[in-house]
């Protein structure tokens, strides 16, 4: 994703305020919203093409407070003639002992599409909230998270891996209305630079799901995945992981996706 513009930040003690404006983006080509699941997202039926045009203005504003025990964030993000969104979040990292740390997150997002996009139902409210806790205790790491999206819509980001949506491997809450999504992970360090973690994800959305109504006629959606990941960090900049697991999807109780999948990734960051 690219754009040209300006972002200004200023800090006053523990408070940081910011304003930004971008007048040239490629979000019409770079957005990724539930296309891999084939769920036919109602808001952007062909991805973002036809709804987000290249060069539309983007506005952003934020106020953040970094206190001793918690970080508070409030964000506004708007795109010209497309949407307005608001985010509030609270995160905390607590040192319980020398080798024990815990992280907490509470996040709420509200996004409303502009009726000027010309799509039926664009004036509905999309929202989600997420509660998450993760920890590292000696060699053991763990995470639990619960995400719930609004009954009218669950579109809260223009990309699957944004902070304002919850993503597993094959499962995402983004664009799915009335979703209840549980995530869990448990792992351990085999060596200082070698970790193995098992991940579990389960998402359910009932018949009121408006996203699915367009494609499947109001079905009940269930998705579940289990996968293990072996991560090897060779150096500060070079890391690799091997991931293997299963994923299934049911529509009205009938299984229409049953996959065994694997992935090998080697990444060098600059």
N, C-alpha and C positions, 0 to 999 in steps of 0.2 A: 504494500500500500504506500502510495506517495502523495505528496501535496506540497504546495508552496504557501507560505503565510508567515505569521509572526505569533510568538507566544511570550508573554511577559509574566515573570514571577517576582514576588517581593515578600520578604520574611520580616515579621515583627515579633521578636521573641519566639514563643512556641507556635505562632500562627503564620501560615503561608497563604497568600492569595494570588490568584492568577487569572489572566484573560488571554484568549487566543482567537485568531481569525485566519482561516485558510480559504483561498479563492480559486484553487485549482487542485482537484483530487481525482484519483482514478477508482473511486469506490464502485462505480458502475461496472468495472471489470474485475475488481479484486475481492469483492464480497463473497463469502461462503456461508450459506445459511441452509442447513439441512438438506442440501442437494444429494449428498452421498447416501442418505437414508431413503431417498425416493418418496418423501412424504408430501411433496407438492405444496410447499409453503404458500399459503393464501396471500400473505402480504406482498411478497415478491415472487410471483409465480414462475418467472424465468430467471431466477437469481435476482440481482438488483437491476438488470438491464430493463429499460423501459420505465423504471420508477426512479432510480437514481441516475441522473445524467452527469457525464463527466464535466467538471468545472463548476458544479454547484457549490455555493458557499457553505462553509462549516464554521460554527461558532462554539467556543468552549469557555467555561468559567469554573473556577474551583476555589474552595476555602478548606484548608487543612490545619488541624491542630495536633501537634506532636507532644503529648504529655508523657510523663515518666512511665506510666503503666499502660497507656492505650493511645492509638493513633486514630483520629477522627477525620473523615473525609466527606465532603459534599461536592458534587459535580453537576454541571449542566452541559449537555451536548446537544446541539441542534444542527440540522441540515436544511438548507433553503428549500421550501416547498415540499419537504419530505417527512421530517419528524422532529419532535422535541423530546428529550429524555433527561431524567433526573436520577441521581444516585446518591445514596448515603451509606457509609460503611464505617464500621469500627473494627479495628484489629489490635491484637495484643500478643506480645511474645514474653513469656515468663520463664525465668531460670529457676527451676525447682531445686536443683543441686548442681554439683560440678558437671555431671554427665547426664543431666535430665532437664529437658526443655519442653515447653508446651506452647502451642500457638492457637489463638482463637480468632474467629471471624464471624461477623454478622453483617449482612449486606442486603440492601433493598434497591431495586431498580424499577423505574416507571418510564415507559416509552409510549408516546402517542403519535400515530401516523397522521399526517396532514391529509385532510379530505381532498385537497387539490391534486393529489396523485391520481384521482379518477378511478380508483379501484373500490369495488363494493366493500363496505365494512371497514374502510381505512380509518374511520374516526373512533374505532374501539380502543380501549386501553390495554396495553401489554404491560405485565409486570412480573417480578419474581423476587423471592427472598431466599437467602441461603444462610444456614448456620453450619459452621465447620470447626472441627478441632483436630489438630495434628500434634504429634509428639515424637521426641527422640529420647530414649532411655537407654543409655549405654550403647549397645550395638543394635537395639531394637527400634524400629520406626513404625508408626501407625497413623492412620487418618480415618476420621468419620465425617461425613457431610450429608446434609439433607437440603434439597432444593425443592421449592414448590412454585409453580407459575400460576398466573391468574386464569380464571375461568373464561375470560374474554380473549386472552391471547398471551403467548409467552415469548414474543419477539423482543429481546432486550439488547441485542448487539448485532453488528453487521459482519461479524466474523466468529467462527466457532470457538476459537481459543481465547477470546477476549475475557477479561476478568468479570464482566457483567453477564456471563452465562456459565453453566456448569458442563464440563466436557470430560468424558471418560476416554475410551478408544473409539468404539463405534457408536456410542450413545451420547447425545447432547440434549440439554433442556431447551436450547434456543429454538424459538418458533413453534413450540408445542404448547398448546393451551391446556390448562388444568392438569399439569403433570406433577407427579410426586416421584422424586428421584433420590434414591439412596445410593451412597458411594462408601466403600470401605476399603482399606488397604492395610496390610501387615507385612513387615519385612524385617530383615536382619543383615548386618554387615558380615560378610564371610571373611573379607580382608579389609584393610583400611580403605582401599579403593575399589572394592568389589561388593555389590549389594544385590540381594534377591528379594523382590517384593511381589506378593500376590494381591491382585486388585479384583474387586467385585462391584458390579453396578446393576441396579434394578430400577426401571422406570415404568410407571403406569399412568395412563390417561384415559378417562372414561368417555362415554359417548357424547358428552357435551363439547368434546374437543373440536373447535371450529376449523383448525388448520386441516385436520383430516377430512372434514366434511366435504371439501371440494373434490378430493380424489377418491376417497373410500366411502362416502355417504354416511358418515357418522359412526365409525366403528370404535371399539375399545382397543387401545394399543397397549401392548406389553413388550418390553425389551429387557434382555438380561445378558450380561457378559461376565466372564471370568477369565483372567489371564495372568500369567506370571512374567516378570521382567527381570532380567539379569543385566545390571548396569556396571560397566567397568570404566572408571575414570583414569585414563592413562596419564594425563597431565592437567594442568590448569585450563588449557585451551582445547584439549583433545579428549573426547569421551565417546563411548559406544554402548549400545544396548541391544539385547536380543529379547524379543517379546513373542509369546505364543499363548493362544487361548481360544475360547469359543464364544460365539455370539448367536443369539436367536431372537426372532421377532414374531409376535402373534397378533393377528387382527381378528377380533371377535372370537378368540379362543383357537383359531386355526393358525398353525405355524406356517409362515410364508418365507421365513429366512432361517437357515440353520447352517452356520459357517464354522469352520475351523480355520484360523488365520495365524500368520506369523509375520514378523518384521525384524529386519536387521538394519540398524542405523549406525553410521559413523559420522560424527560431527566435529568440525574444527571451528571455533569461534575466534573472532579477531577483537 
